[in-house]
């Protein structure tokens, strides 16, 4: 939409407001001093505003002026209607000018129509992909930069792992080099003409670190037309949804984009899907033709553009990827590379960079054993970046005066195979991470509690992965920990608890209302009881039917002036209730159409309005999904209760009104914030097995390096850690 067209919409809205002002001088002539004409007062001010709007740029930070203009128009419109209503109250019906009433109605309709045009202007602007792409790139770069820092440690030093091109049938990407390293992965990817890459390797080989490094490098010197790499957990894909819809949902939840904006970016091929963990979609290493991983590869191959294959990056374990090649065609036009084992020289360089030259003497016996016996159990166990980082974290834990453990313990005779060395390191990882996580933070988490709580989550994920069970048509995750979708951990009990809470509220409130009602009830009492009964049945049905309730939108307070419009909606409802109390039910003939029109305008703005582009650091916090849902439920309960109390205060008994307002308010609040309420029911059902502040605990584990983040989901730092915790629910002595 051009700047002139956008300004024309503003001027159109302004003209309709002036029309309303002109009508107002007929309807409120008795409210102003003699000789004062409202149009003469308001036109110069509005004309100056119009001239400023006509020369105002459309993009950039001046979008806030556009929202301010729209808000001012709404305020003036409400002021005009309010003054007109007051004029009707002052004069008698016979003194109302019929022409003024007709013109006022027409002006109101035209003003609402002009407001819709203004919203369409914002909608057209919000679908400009070249405008929103750099803002999304900043958000992704900030999020992935922080995640990379947590993965590689405090000193920001990594192993420069090597990878080689692995010939694969169907993977014949033009421009693929024979080999590459972590430090030059960005240049390697850019040599691929198709921009499609498959990263394979052994467990713990560094696939995720290589992936996040690639994303950060691509965004560091991104051009305006370059696509944005967005990392997703492959296990979160639903085979019933297309890849494009999955990307839109991820951008909406994780980065706070409006669905319209996210869809425009995906359709413009400005999003490069980066799928981490294709092997985690199926437990069986030899997947069948109908497995989720096979369906995902087929969907990725179908995700084509008119100009050719879009950019795409996928990580998968080597054995699992080879098994996939036997049952389906590999990813078309993609280069498949395999990460190599860490060499002895790079092991020495990495350990020295972590412990320093003065601390290398403590590790000398371990390094000599790896050098002299490259095929031994210790060398094979520490041949991946994950295991090396694990060993350094465990044996560099410092006590009050000296190191707590000696690396020479790895040479003990009982640690004679890879599995024993792995379990030995994993058993010491949580105590070391908890101690490191306490530095500079006040926390009451102990290693034993952290182990048991994480073991509960790991056991739940392991059972889901082993049984492939589903609830409500949705496959339960085997790697992702999503707070508002974690309630199946306690079976159906959270659903029963939520339903029982609603039933108890309605039964208690209904009993009190019956006791407070008179023996011979009037039609007001009968109507209130009927509405309460219908509402009870409806809310019970909604609570049981919503198996997977959606949390409150994480960008509710990021959506431009959405929060202002929300408060205006609340004020409109309360104001209508006050008018009913002061004037009578006859006011609904005028107030109800106006309120419904205004609420429709507000709902359109909240559904399609753009986000605040200045907040480039905003990304989804999984904890806010629950807190926003709970606050939404509290606000809904308060608003509903106060509105009902104001409406019924004069007509019904005080005890009846109080019981009805509290009951319907609480029931409506639970239904509005069902995702948060069900999370609370989960915590009640798993008391002792999970911490009370589960969201805060998971965030702390993420900061301590025990978990990693993938959008709005948490994952264990490595699948080995998840499997170990599932096997050992109690920590070793």
N, C-alpha and C positions, 0 to 999 in steps of 0.2 A: 504494500500500500504506500503511495507516494505521500510526501509531506503535505502537499496541497490538499489531497483527499482527506488526510487525517485532520487538518485544520478546518476543512469544510464541515466535517462531522461535529467538531466543537462549536462552530458558528451556528450550525443547525440547532444544536441543543440550546444555545444561547437565545436564538430567536423564539423558540418555544417557551423558554422561561420568561422572556419579555412579554409574550402573549399572555401567559399566566398572570404576570404582573399587571397587565392592562385590565384583565378581568377583575383582578383584586380591587382596583380602585372603585368598581361598582359595588362589590359585595361588602367592603369594609369602609365605606365613605364616612361612617359615623365614628370610626376609631382614630382618624387622623385630624390634625388641626384644620380649620377652614382654609381653603385655598391651596392646600397641599395635594399634589397629585403624585401618586406612588410611582407611576411610570417615569415622571420627570426626575424623581429621586434616584431610581435604580438604574436607568438607562446609561448615564455617563459612567458609572462605576463598571457596569457590565461591558460597555463598549471598550473601555480601556483594557479590561481583561481579555476581551476578544482580540484586540490588536496585538496584545502580547502573545496570545495563543497562536495567532496566525503566523508569527515569525519564530515560533518555538521549534527547535529540532525534535524529531520524532524519537530517535534512538538516544542511548546514553543515559546519563543520570537525570536528564530532564524528563524522563518518564514519570518521575515522582510528581512533577508539576501537572502531568496529565491526570494522575489519580487525584491530586488535590483539586483540580478543576471539576472532575466528576463528583467528588464529595461535596464541593461547594454547590454544584447544581442540585444535588439531592437535598441539601440543607435548605436552599432557597425554595425549592419546590414544596417541601414539607412546611416551610414557613408560610408560603402563600396559601396552601390548603388549610393550615391551622387558622390563619387570620380569617379566611373565608368562612370556616366553620364557626368561629367566634361571632362573625357578623350575622350569621344565620341564627345564632342563639340570642343575640341582642334584639334583633328585630322580630316582628311577628311574621307569620307565614304570608300574610297579605302584603307585606312591604318588600318581599324578595323580588328582585328584578328577574323575570323569566329569561330574558336574553342573557343576563350575566350568568345564570345557572347553566344554560346551554353552552355558552362559550367556555365556562370553567370546565365543564365535562370534556369538551373537545380539546381544550388546552392540556388537561391532565393526560388524555390518551396520547396526544402528540408528544408530550414530554416523556412519557414512558417509552414511546417508540424511538425518540431521539436518544434516550439512554441506552436502548438496545443497539442502536447504531454505534454509539461510542464503545460499547463492549465489543462489538464485532471488529472495530478498529484495533483494539488491544488483542483480540484473538488472531487477526491477520498478522499483526506484528509478532505475536508469540510463536508463529509457525515459520519464521525466517531462520533456516538452519545455519546460515553463515553468521548470523548475529549471535546465536546461542552456543555454537560450537566452541569458540575460545573460552567461554565461561565454564562450560562443562569440562573442557580440558584442564582448566585450573583446579577444579574440584578433584578430578581424577588424579592429577599430579600430586596434590597435597595428600590425598588419602593413601596412594601407593607409596609415596615417599616415606610417610610415617610407618607404614607396614614393613617396608624394606629395612628401615632402621631397627625395628624390633626383631626381624628375622636374622640379621647378621650380627647383632650385638652392639655394644656401646661404642667400641672403637671404629665401627664402620669399615672393617676389613674382612674381605671374603677370599675364598680360594678361587683362583682363576681357572675354573674347571674347563676341560677340553670336551668338545663334541665333534663327531664325524658324521658325514652324510651316509645314510644307510639305504642302499638301493632297495626299492620297494615297488612291486608291480602297481602301475597306476599313478605313482608319485614321481612324476617326471617334470618337476618345476624347472623352468628355464632360468638360468643364471645362478643356480645353486653351486656354491663352492664345496670343495671336498671336506674341509675342516674349518673349525672356528673355536673361539674361546669366549669366556664370559665377558671379558672386557671389550670385545669387538662384536658382540651379538647384534647390536643395532645396525652396524654396517653390513653384517651378513644378511640380516633380514631385508634390508633395503635393496640388496642385489637380486632378490627374488622378484621376478616380474609379476607373478600372481599374488605375492604377499600372503602366501598360505604356508604355514610351517607346523610340523608335528614334532614335538620334543618328547623323546622317550629316554628311559634310563632305569636303573635299578632303584629299589626303595631307598630313599634318603640320598639320592645322587645329586640333588640340588635343582630339581625341575622347577619348583615354585620360585626359588631365588632367581634362577635364570629368567623366568617369566616376568617377575616384578621388575627386574633390572631392565629387561627389554621394554616394558611399558614406560618406565621412568625415562629411559633414553629417547624413546620416540616422542615423548611429550616435551622433552627439554628444548628441542629446536624444531617444534612443529610449525608448519606453514598453515595459512588460513584454510586451504582446501584439503589438507591431509586428514584422513580419518582418525578418530580417537579410539585407542585401544581400551576396552572396558573388560575387566576381569570378572568372570562369573564362576561359581561352583557348578561343575558339570552335573553333580548329583541332584541339584535343585531343579533340573529340567523335568517338566511333565510331558510325557510323550504325546499327550492329547493336544498340546499347544504348538503352534508353529514357532520357529526360531525368532521371527520378527516380533511376535507378541510377547515372547519371553524377554527379549531385550527391552521392550517398552516398559514392561512391568518392573524390571530390575532398575532401569533409569528412574522410574517414578518413585520407587521405594527407597533406593539407596542415595540418590543425589537430589531428591526433592523436586524434580522436573514435573511440570504438568504433562498429562498424558498426550495432549495435543502437540506439545513441543517435542517430547520424546519420540512420538510417531514420525514427526517431520524429520528429525535427525536420522532415524533408521531408514526411512524411505529415501532420503538423499544419499544413502550409503556413506554417511560420515561416522559410522560406528563400526569398529573392528571387534568382533566377538573374540574374547580370549578365554577359553574354557580350561579350567584347571581340574585335573583328576578324572579323566575319562574312564580310567580303570576302576574308580570308586562307584560307578553306576551299577555294577554287577559283582556279586560275591564270587561267582564261579569263574575261574581263570580261563575256562574254555566256553565262552558264551555261545548260546544257540542263535539261530537266525532271527528269533523274535526278542532277543534281549534288549535292554534299554540302550546299551552302548551301540549296538548295531542300528537301532532306530535313530539314534542321535547322529551317527555318521551319514545315514541316508538323508536325514533332514538337513544336515550341513551341506551335503552335495547339492541338494535342491535349493539352497539359499544362494541363488545366483542373481546377478544383475544383467541388464541389457548389454552392458559393455564388457562383461566377463565375470570371473569369480571375484567376489569381494575379499578383502583381507580377512585372515582367520588364523588363529594360533590355538593349538591344542596340546595338552600334556597328557602322557599316559605311560604306564610302566611297560617296559620292553616286552616282557612275556605276554602281557595282556594284549598289547597291540599286535603281536605276531599271531595270537589266537584269533583276533578279529579279522585279520587278513585272510584267514582260511574260510570264513563264512560270508564275507561281504567285501565289496570293492572299497579300497582305501580312499581316503580323502583326495578328491581329484585335483590335479595340478598343484600338489603340495610337496614340499621338500621334507623328508623324514630324517631327523638327526638323532643320534644316540649319544648320551653323556657318558664319558669314559670314567673309569675308576681313578681316584686321586693317586698320583705318583708319589714316590718317597720324597723326592725333592720338594714337591709342593706341600706335602705334609709337614716337613721340617720348617718351611717358610711360614706356613700358617701358624703352627704352634709357637714359633718364635715371635711372630707378630702379636700373638695373644698374651704371652707370658713375659715378653721382654728378654733381653740378653742375659740379665742377671737371674731370671727364673728358669732359663732353659736347662740348667744343670739338674733340676729336679726331674726333668723329663728325659734325660739322656739315656737311661736304661731302656725306656719304652721305645724311643726312637731307634736305638741300636737293634732292638729285637725286631722292629719292623724292617729295618734295612737288611739285617742278616738273614731273616726268614720271611721273605716276601709272600710265601705261600702258607705261612702259619695262620693259626686261628686269630691271633691278635691283629696281624696285618690285614686279613680279610675283614675283620670286624670294623676296623677304623679306616676302611678304604672309601668311605663316603663323607661328604661334608657334614651331614647330619650327625653321624657318630663322632666325628672329630670334635665338632662343636659341643656335643653332649659330654664327651670326656673332659674337655677343657673346662666347661661349666662346673662339672662335679668336683674335679680335683684342684680347681683354683678358688674354692670356697675358703675364705679367710676367717679365722677365729679371732679371739681377743688379742692374741700376740703372734700367732703363727698360723700356717695352713692346717686345716682340719684333717685332710687326707693326703696320702703320699701316692703319686702316680705309679710307683713300683708295685702297688697292690694289684695292678692289672697283670703282673707276671706270676701271680700265685698259682700253684699247681692245680687247684680245683677249678680255675677258669681256663679249661682246656678246649672249649669249643665256642663257636660264635654265639649260640643261643645263651650260654651262661654269661658271656661277657656282655651281651645286650641286656639281659635282665639285671645284671649287676649295676650297669650304668643307669638304667631306668629307675631302679629302686632308690638311687641316690639323687636323681634329678629333681624330684619335687622338694625335698628338704633344702637343696642348694638354691632352687628358684624362689622358694618362700623366703629364705634369708635375704637374698638379693632384692626381692620385692618389698621387703620391710624398710629398706634404706630410704630415709626421708619421708616415710609414710607411717601413719598411726593405724595399725590393723591388729585385730585379735585372731587372725587366721594362724593356725598351727599346722605343721606338716601332716599330722595325722588327720585332722579335719579336712584339709584340702584334698588329701588322698582319697578319703572315703566319699566325699561329695563328688569329686570327679569320677570316681569308680562307679557311682550310681548312674551318672550320665553316660559313661562309656558302656556300661552293661546294657542300658536302654538302646543305645545306638547299635551295639553288637547284636542284640536280639532282632532288631529291625532288619539288619543286614543279613542275618542268617535265615530268617523266616520270610522275608519279603512281604510282610503283612501290610495291609492298607486299612484306612479308616475313612469312611465317607467317600470312597472312590479315589482317595489320594494315598500314594505309596509313602509310608513313613520313612523318614530320612535315616541313612546309615552313617553319615558323617557330619551333617549340619545340625547345630544347636540354635534354634530360633525360639526366642522367649515366648511369643504368643502362640506358637504351634507345639509347645512342649507338653501340653496337658495330657496326651495319651500315655505318658510315662506312668501315670497312676491309674491306667485303665479308664473305665467309664465313670469313676468316682467323681472327678471334677464336674462332669455334666450333671450327675445326680445331685451334687451339692448345690450347684447353681440353681437347678430347677426347684430343689427343696426350699432354698432361700426365698425364691419368688413366691412359691406356694404359701409358705408360712406368713410372708408379708401380707399377701392378699387375704388369707383366711383370718388373720388377726385384725387387719384393718376392716374387713367386711363385718366381722362380729361386732367390733366397736361401733361401726356406723349403724348397724341394726339396733344396738342397745341405745344409741343416742337419738334415733328417729322416734317420732311420736306414734301413738297407737293408730291413729287415723292419719295416714300419710297423704300429703297433698301431691299434686302432679310434679312439683319440684323435687321432692324426695324420691318419688318413683323414678323420675328421669335420671337423677344422680346415681341411684343404685343400679339402674339398667346400664348406664354408661360404664360404671365401675365393673360390673359383671362381664360385659363384653370386652373391656380392656384387659381384665384378668385372663380370660381365655386366649385373647390374642397374644399377650405377652408370654404366657406359658408356651404357646405354640411356637412363637418366634425363638424363645430360648432353647427349645428342644430341636427345632429344625435347623438352626445355625450350628452345624457341626464344626465348621472352621470360621469363626467370626473374624472379620477384618478389624484390625486396630484402627484407632483414630489416625487420620492422615498426618504423617510426620512433618509435613510442610504447612500445617494449619496456620502457624504464626509467621511463615515465611512468604505467604502469598500476597505480596504487595499490601494493599489496604484491606485484605480479607478480614483481618481481625476487627477493623472498624465496621465493616458491613455486618459481621456477626453480631457485634454489640447493637447495631441499629436494628437488626432483626429481633433481638431480645427486647430492646426498648419498645419496638412496635407492638409486640405481644402484650407486654405489661401495660403500655399505654392504652391499648384496646380494652384491656380488663378494667383499667381505671375509668375510662369513658363509660363502660357499661354500668359500673357502680354509680357514677355520678349522674348519668343521663337516663339510663335504662336500656333495655334490650333493643329498643327501636334503633339505637345507634348502629347496630350491625348492618342495617340496610345501606349505610354509607361507609362505615369503617371496614367491613369485611372485604368488599371488592378492592378497596385501596390497599389493605394489608396483604391480600393474596397477590396482587400485582407487584407490590414492593418486595415481598418474599421471593417471588419468582425471579425478579431481577437480581436479588442478592444471591440466590442459589446458582444462577447462571454465572455470576462473577466468581463465586467460590469454586465452581467446578472447572472453569476454563481460564481464570485469571492467571497472569504470568507470575513467576517467582521474583524475588528481589535479587537482581544480578550482582549487587555490590558484595553480597555475602559469599565470596568465592570459597571460603573455608567450610561452608556448611555441607556436611555429609550426614547420613543417617547414623544415629546413635541407637543401638538396639534397645537400650534401657528406656528411651523416650516413647517407644511403641506402647509400652505398658502404662507409663505415667500419663501420656496424653489420653489414652483410653479411660483411665480412672478419672482424670479431671473432666473429661467430656461427660462421663456419667454423673459426676457430682453437680456440674453446671446444669445438666438437663433436669436432674431431680429438683434442684433449687428453683429453676425457672418454672417447671410444671407445677410444683407445689404452691409457689407464690401466686401464680396466675389463677389457679383454681380457688385459692383462698380469697383473692380479691373479687372474683366473679360471684362466689356463693356466700359471701359474708353477710349480706343484707337479707337474703331470702331464706337461709337455713340456720339451724341452731349452731352455736359456736363449737360444741363438741363434735357434731357431725362434720362440720366443715374442716376442723383440724384433722380428724381421722381420715377423711377422704383425701385431703391435700397430701398428708404424709404418705398414705398408702400408694396413691397413684404416682406421686413424685418419686418414691423409692423404686417402684416397679418400672417406671419409665427410665430412671437412671441406670438400673441394672441392664436393661435392654440396650440402651445407648452405649454403655461402656462394657459390653459383654466380654470382649477380649481381655480387658484388665481384670474383671471379676472372675473369669475362669482361671486366670493365672493365680489369683489369690486362692481359689479353690484347690489348685494344684499344690500350693505351698501348705495348705491345711491338710491335704491328703497324704503328703510325704514329710510330715513333721519328723525331724531328726535325720532323715536321709538326704535332705537338701537344706541349704541355709535359708533363713528367713528373707534376707535380701539377696535373692538369687541373681538379679540383674547386676547389682553392685559387685557381687563375688565374681561373676564371669568377666566383668570389665577389669577387675583387679588381676585375674588370671591372664588376661590378654596383655596387660601392662607388664606382668612378671615373666612373660615368654612361655607360658604353659599352653596358651591358646593362640590362634591366629584368627583374623577377621576376613570374611568373604561377603561383602555387602552387609545385610542386616543379620547375617548368621555368624556364629562362632564355630570354629573347628579346632580339634586338637592339633598341637604343634606338628605332630607327625602321626601317621596311622599306627606306627609301632607303639607309641605311647598310649593310644586308645586301646589297642589290643592288650597291652600289658595290664592296664587298669581294669579292663573287663575280666582278665584272668585272676587278678589279685585284689579283691575288694577290700582286704585288710592290709595295711602297710606292714612290711617286715620289721623285725626288731632291730 
